[in-house]
Amino acid sequence: MALRLPLRCRLASLATAGAVARPRIARRGLASLPNADPAPGSRSAAIANEHAPYMVATYARPPPVFVKGEGVWLWDIEDRKYLDFTAGIAVNGLGHCDPEFTRILAEQAKELIHASNLYYNPWTGALSKLLVEKTLESGGMHNAASVFVCNSGSEANEAAIKFARKAGKVVDPSGDKHEIVSFKNGFHGRTMGSLSATPNPKYQQPFSPMVPGFRVGTYNDVAAINDLVTEKTCGVIVEPIQGEGGLIAANDEFLVALAKRCREVDAVLIYDEIQCGLSRTGTFWAHGNLPKEAHPDVLTTAKALGNGFPIGAVIVTQDVADKMKVGDHGTTFGGNPLASRLAHYIVGRLSEQSLQDTVLARSNVFQDRFTKLKAKYPNLVKETRGRGLILGLELSEDPSPIIKAARERGLLVITAGTNVLRFVPSLTITDEEINKGLDILDDAIAATR
């Protein structure tokens, strides 16, 4: 049997082989665009072709293979540079490979990575304490008390749903108080509980039947709340800004009325701020502008919490915490020292007022440019959505050709909902980088007309 080289050696061989192919690509005219999608004979294609057969095909990926990141920039294996307006889907709040983040990662990896939740470590509790303190300081969730640390957004929402179910059992031991309410166009994850709260046939039908006991309401429909949230409701989960659903914001009247109804029937109110939280709106939490009576009983977070390292967290009130007992929930990796120390640094940075002020200023740059795009392409650009640096541009047609044209010109942008371009860049992005990216987007739109 022939010896198989280690992966790093095979990647190096592919890169070397690809160096020969590059002049051939240029002669075919495929390099007429600065970042034309790599051709079949490229290094990128060689890696994709080797790896794809071993990967479950749950994603349709474009051709570039990314190997390096810094700030708001990514480089592919062809050594081409891309301006990243996706930030790993609102994950890299401090940008790619933040230097201090990288230093902490290396330092902690030499000390202790994992010892399990059977024991204390210095960082799980420190992160939990900091999350509670910064939440209270920010004016959000005024009665935040304690935290459950896990590994992802789906896990955070799964825990929140379980917490609500347990609270329902404590309030009504008969088990009749078990229904969870969620809303159309909401997205809460891919695990069976969080998926059952994500009322999108595209996601649910392949895995039906869903977990029983879920009801679906219409987002921002105040009049329907009383019939939707009843004495049988144990929990309500809602995004203050629907990310995957198209960057649609809940209005204050709706969230205030929803919270009031939850108090009336003793249901747990869960705010899913996995995408819109951690200063992405210009406040530490997206609900931070709401009066105290509209604050949640449970708040879920992930994405930017780890800046690319897997971690999630659930912040709860004392009342919810008191209803949970030893053994009610758990996680093997959640709260490991490495993830918790990294998140502790991230929370410290993202809670800075100066950063939040910068987010609001950068948002204005985007909004001004969006206004100009709408004036230039009135039949294409319909509406601007979102707040801070979680923004959407609703179009009158499928944006896929524009996304491809932008990518081939050096800009990465993604979609949300129906015909909506989503803009969730690093919170450290500069005015110059925003304008450069939107210049590219303008060129991409023009190329597809």
C-alpha positions in Angstrom: 0.0 0.0 0.0 1.3 3.5 -0.9 2.1 5.8 2.0 -0.3 8.7 2.3 1.3 12.1 3.1 0.0 14.2 6.0 -2.6 16.8 5.0 -0.3 19.8 5.4 2.1 18.1 3.0 -0.6 17.4 0.5 -1.9 21.0 0.7 1.6 22.2 0.0 1.9 19.9 -3.0 -1.5 21.2 -4.3 -0.3 24.7 -3.8 2.9 24.0 -5.7 1.1 22.3 -8.5 -1.4 25.2 -8.6 1.4 27.7 -9.1 2.0 26.1 -12.5 -1.6 26.4 -13.5 -1.9 30.1 -12.7 -0.5 31.5 -16.0 -2.8 29.1 -17.9 -5.8 30.6 -16.1 -4.7 34.2 -16.9 -4.4 33.3 -20.6 -7.9 32.0 -20.7 -9.1 35.5 -19.6 -10.5 34.2 -16.3 -8.4 36.8 -14.4 -10.1 39.8 -16.1 -11.9 40.2 -12.8 -9.6 40.8 -9.8 -11.1 37.9 -7.8 -12.7 35.8 -10.6 -13.9 32.5 -9.1 -11.1 29.9 -9.3 -11.2 27.7 -12.3 -11.3 23.9 -12.4 -7.5 23.7 -12.7 -6.7 26.0 -9.8 -5.3 25.2 -6.4 -8.7 26.0 -4.9 -10.4 23.4 -7.1 -7.8 20.8 -6.3 -8.4 21.1 -2.5 -12.2 21.2 -2.9 -12.1 18.1 -5.2 -10.0 16.2 -2.7 -12.1 17.1 0.4 -15.6 17.3 -0.9 -16.2 13.6 -1.1 -15.5 13.3 2.6 -17.8 16.1 3.7 -21.6 15.8 4.1 -23.0 18.1 1.5 -25.2 20.4 3.7 -23.7 23.5 2.2 -23.4 24.8 -1.3 -20.0 26.6 -1.2 -18.6 28.9 -3.8 -15.1 28.1 -5.2 -12.7 30.3 -3.1 -10.7 28.5 -0.4 -9.9 30.9 2.5 -6.7 30.4 4.4 -5.9 33.7 6.2 -7.8 36.6 7.8 -6.8 39.9 9.3 -9.3 42.5 10.5 -12.0 42.8 7.9 -10.0 41.1 5.2 -9.7 37.4 4.0 -7.2 35.8 1.7 -7.8 32.7 -0.4 -5.3 30.1 -1.3 -4.6 31.9 -4.6 -3.4 34.8 -2.4 -6.3 37.1 -3.4 -7.7 39.6 -0.9 -11.4 40.0 -0.1 -13.2 42.6 2.0 -15.5 40.7 4.3 -18.9 42.2 5.0 -20.1 38.9 6.6 -17.8 38.6 9.6 -18.4 34.8 9.6 -22.2 35.5 9.8 -21.9 38.2 12.5 -19.3 36.2 14.5 -16.1 38.1 14.1 -17.1 41.3 16.0 -13.4 42.2 16.5 -12.4 41.1 13.0 -10.3 38.1 11.9 -7.4 37.1 14.1 -7.5 40.0 16.6 -3.9 40.1 18.0 -4.9 40.0 21.7 -7.4 37.3 21.1 -4.7 35.2 19.4 -2.2 35.9 22.2 -4.8 34.8 24.9 -5.7 31.7 22.9 -2.1 30.5 22.7 -1.4 31.3 26.3 -4.4 29.5 27.7 -3.9 26.6 25.4 -0.6 26.0 27.1 -2.2 26.2 30.6 -5.6 24.3 30.5 -8.1 23.7 27.7 -10.6 21.3 29.3 -11.3 19.7 32.7 -15.1 19.3 32.5 -17.9 20.9 34.4 -17.4 18.4 37.2 -14.9 20.9 38.6 -14.5 24.6 39.0 -12.0 26.5 36.8 -11.1 30.3 37.0 -12.8 31.3 33.7 -16.3 29.9 33.5 -17.4 31.8 36.6 -15.4 34.9 35.6 -17.1 35.0 32.3 -20.5 34.5 33.8 -19.9 37.3 36.4 -18.7 39.7 33.7 -21.7 39.0 31.4 -24.1 39.7 34.3 -22.2 42.9 35.3 -22.0 44.3 31.8 -25.6 43.5 31.1 -26.7 45.4 34.2 -24.4 48.3 33.5 -25.7 48.5 29.9 -29.3 49.1 30.9 -30.4 45.8 29.4 -32.0 42.9 31.3 -32.2 44.7 34.6 -32.6 41.5 36.7 -29.9 39.4 35.1 -28.5 37.1 37.7 -26.6 34.0 36.4 -25.4 32.3 33.3 -25.2 28.8 31.7 -22.3 28.6 29.3 -22.5 26.2 26.3 -21.0 25.8 22.9 -23.2 27.5 20.2 -26.3 29.5 19.5 -28.5 26.5 18.9 -27.3 25.0 22.2 -28.1 28.3 24.0 -31.7 28.3 22.6 -32.1 24.6 23.3 -31.2 25.3 26.9 -33.5 28.3 27.0 -36.4 26.2 25.8 -35.7 23.5 28.4 -35.5 26.2 31.1 -38.9 27.5 30.1 -40.4 24.0 30.0 -39.0 23.3 33.5 -40.3 26.6 34.8 -43.7 25.6 33.4 -43.6 22.4 35.3 -42.8 24.2 38.5 -45.6 26.7 38.1 -48.1 23.9 37.0 -47.0 20.4 38.0 -49.8 18.9 35.9 -47.7 19.5 32.8 -50.4 21.5 31.0 -48.3 24.6 31.0 -45.8 23.4 28.3 -46.4 25.4 25.1 -43.5 27.5 23.5 -44.5 30.4 21.3 -42.2 31.6 18.5 -42.8 33.8 15.4 -42.9 33.6 11.7 -39.6 34.3 10.0 -37.7 33.6 13.2 -34.6 31.5 13.3 -33.4 29.9 16.5 -31.2 27.0 15.4 -31.0 23.5 14.0 -31.3 21.2 17.0 -34.7 19.6 17.3 -36.0 21.9 20.0 -34.6 25.1 18.5 -35.7 23.9 15.1 -39.2 23.4 16.3 -39.2 27.1 17.3 -38.0 28.0 13.7 -41.2 28.0 11.7 -39.7 27.7 8.2 -40.8 24.7 6.1 -37.5 24.6 4.3 -35.7 23.8 7.6 -38.5 21.8 9.3 -40.0 19.5 6.7 -37.0 17.2 6.1 -37.0 16.4 9.8 -40.7 16.4 10.7 -42.5 15.8 12.9 -41.2 18.5 15.1 -41.1 18.5 18.9 -44.8 18.9 20.0 -46.0 21.9 22.0 -44.9 24.8 19.8 -47.2 27.6 18.6 -46.4 30.2 15.9 -47.4 33.8 15.9 -47.0 36.8 13.6 -44.1 39.1 14.4 -45.2 42.6 15.4 -48.9 41.7 15.6 -49.8 43.3 18.9 -53.5 42.5 18.6 -52.9 38.7 18.4 -50.7 38.4 21.5 -53.5 37.7 24.1 -54.9 34.8 22.0 -51.4 33.5 21.2 -49.8 33.6 24.7 -52.2 31.7 27.1 -52.2 30.0 30.5 -50.7 27.0 28.6 -47.7 29.0 27.5 -44.5 28.2 29.5 -42.2 30.3 27.3 -42.0 32.8 24.4 -38.9 33.1 22.2 -38.3 36.1 20.0 -35.5 37.9 18.2 -35.5 41.7 18.8 -34.2 41.8 15.2 -34.8 38.8 13.0 -31.5 38.0 11.4 -32.0 35.1 9.1 -35.6 36.2 8.5 -34.5 39.4 6.7 -33.2 41.9 9.2 -36.7 42.8 10.4 -36.9 44.7 13.7 -39.5 44.2 16.3 -41.2 47.4 17.2 -41.2 48.6 20.8 -45.0 48.4 21.2 -44.9 44.7 20.3 -42.1 43.8 22.7 -43.7 45.7 25.5 -47.1 44.1 25.0 -45.4 40.6 24.6 -43.6 41.0 27.9 -46.7 42.3 29.7 -48.7 39.2 28.5 -45.9 36.9 29.6 -46.0 38.3 33.1 -49.8 37.9 33.2 -49.7 34.2 32.4 -46.4 33.5 34.2 -44.5 32.5 31.0 -40.8 32.9 30.5 -39.8 35.6 28.0 -36.7 34.6 26.0 -34.9 37.1 23.8 -32.7 35.5 21.2 -29.9 38.0 20.7 -27.5 35.5 19.1 -27.0 37.6 16.0 -28.2 41.1 17.0 -26.6 41.3 20.5 -23.1 42.2 21.9 -23.1 45.8 20.6 -24.0 45.0 17.0 -26.9 47.5 17.2 -24.7 50.1 19.0 -26.0 49.1 22.4 -24.6 46.1 24.3 -28.0 44.3 23.9 -30.5 45.1 21.1 -33.3 45.4 23.7 -31.3 47.9 25.8 -33.5 50.8 24.6 -36.6 49.2 26.0 -38.2 50.0 29.4 -37.5 47.5 32.2 -41.0 46.0 32.0 -40.1 44.7 28.5 -36.8 43.1 29.5 -36.5 39.3 29.1 -36.3 36.5 31.7 -33.8 34.7 29.6 -31.3 36.1 27.1 -29.4 33.9 24.7 -26.1 34.8 23.0 -23.3 33.2 20.9 -21.7 34.2 17.6 -19.7 37.3 18.5 -19.2 36.0 22.1 -16.3 33.8 20.9 -15.1 35.9 17.8 -14.8 32.6 15.9 -14.2 30.2 18.8 -17.3 28.1 19.6 -19.2 29.3 22.7 -22.7 30.3 23.7 -24.4 31.5 26.8 -27.8 31.8 28.5 -28.3 34.7 30.9 -31.3 34.2 33.3 -33.0 35.9 36.2 -32.9 34.6 39.7 -36.5 33.4 39.4 -35.6 31.2 36.4 -32.3 30.0 38.0 -34.2 29.0 41.2 -36.4 26.6 39.2 -33.4 24.7 37.8 -31.8 22.0 39.9 -28.6 20.0 39.8 -28.8 17.5 36.9 -31.5 19.4 35.0 -29.1 20.3 32.1 -25.5 19.9 31.2 -22.8 20.1 28.6 -19.4 18.4 28.2 -17.5 21.2 26.5 -19.5 24.2 27.6 -17.6 26.6 29.8 -14.2 25.1 29.1 -11.3 27.4 30.3 -10.1 28.2 26.8 -13.5 29.3 25.4 -14.4 31.1 28.6 -11.2 33.1 28.8 -11.5 34.1 25.2 -15.1 35.2 25.7 -14.2 37.1 28.8 -11.8 39.2 26.7 -14.4 39.6 23.9 -17.1 40.8 26.4 -14.7 43.3 27.8 -14.0 44.7 24.4 -17.5 44.7 23.0 -19.0 46.3 26.1 -16.8 49.5 25.6 -18.8 52.6 25.0 -16.3 53.9 22.5 -16.8 50.8 20.4 -20.6 51.2 20.5 -20.3 54.8 19.5 -18.2 53.7 16.6 -20.8 51.2 15.5 -23.5 53.9 15.4 -21.2 56.2 13.4 -20.3 53.4 10.9 -24.0 52.6 10.6 -24.6 56.1 9.4 -22.0 55.7 6.7 -23.7 52.5 5.4 -27.1 54.2 5.6 -25.9 57.2 3.6 -24.5 55.0 0.9 -27.7 52.8 0.8 -29.7 56.0 0.2 -27.5 56.8 -2.8 -27.8 53.2 -4.1 -31.6 53.4 -3.9 -31.5 56.7 -5.8 -29.2 55.2 -8.5 -31.1 51.9 -8.8 -34.8 52.7 -7.9 -36.2 49.7 -9.6 -33.8 47.3 -7.7 -33.4 48.7 -4.1 -36.7 48.7 -2.2 -35.9 49.2 1.5 -33.2 49.5 4.1 -33.5 47.5 7.3 -31.8 47.0 10.7 -29.8 49.0 13.2 -26.2 49.6 13.9 -24.1 47.1 11.9 -26.8 44.5 11.4 -28.3 45.9 8.2 -30.3 44.7 5.3 -31.0 46.0 1.8 -34.2 44.6 0.4 -34.1 44.1 -3.4 -36.8 43.5 -6.0 -35.1 40.4 -7.3 -32.9 37.5 -6.3 -29.5 38.9 -5.2 -27.5 35.8 -6.1 -26.0 37.3 -9.3 -25.0 40.5 -7.4 -23.3 38.4 -4.7 -21.3 36.5 -7.2 -20.3 39.7 -9.1 -19.3 41.3 -5.8 -17.2 38.3 -4.8 -15.4 38.3 -8.1 -14.6 41.9 -7.4 -13.3 41.3 -3.9 -16.3 41.8 -1.6 -18.1 39.1 0.4 -21.7 39.7 1.2 -24.5 37.3 2.1 -28.3 37.1 2.1 -31.1 37.0 4.7 -34.8 36.2 4.2 -36.2 36.9 0.8 -34.2 39.0 -1.6 -32.3 40.8 1.1 -28.6 41.6 1.1 -27.2 41.3 4.7 -24.4 43.5 6.0 -22.9 42.3 9.3 -19.2 43.3 9.1 -16.7 43.4 11.9 -17.6 46.2 14.4 -14.1 47.5 14.0 -14.6 48.3 10.3 -13.5 51.8 9.1 -15.3 54.4 7.1 -12.7 53.8 4.3 -13.4 50.1 4.3 -17.1 50.6 4.2 -16.9 52.9 1.3 -14.5 50.7 -0.6 -16.9 47.7 -0.1 -19.9 49.7 -1.2 -18.1 51.0 -4.3 -17.5 47.3 -5.2 -21.2 46.5 -4.5 -22.2 49.4 -6.8 -19.9 48.0 -9.5 -21.3 44.6 -9.0 -24.9 45.8 -9.3 -24.0 47.7 -12.5 -22.4 44.6 -14.0 -25.6 42.6 -13.5 -28.0 45.2 -15.0 
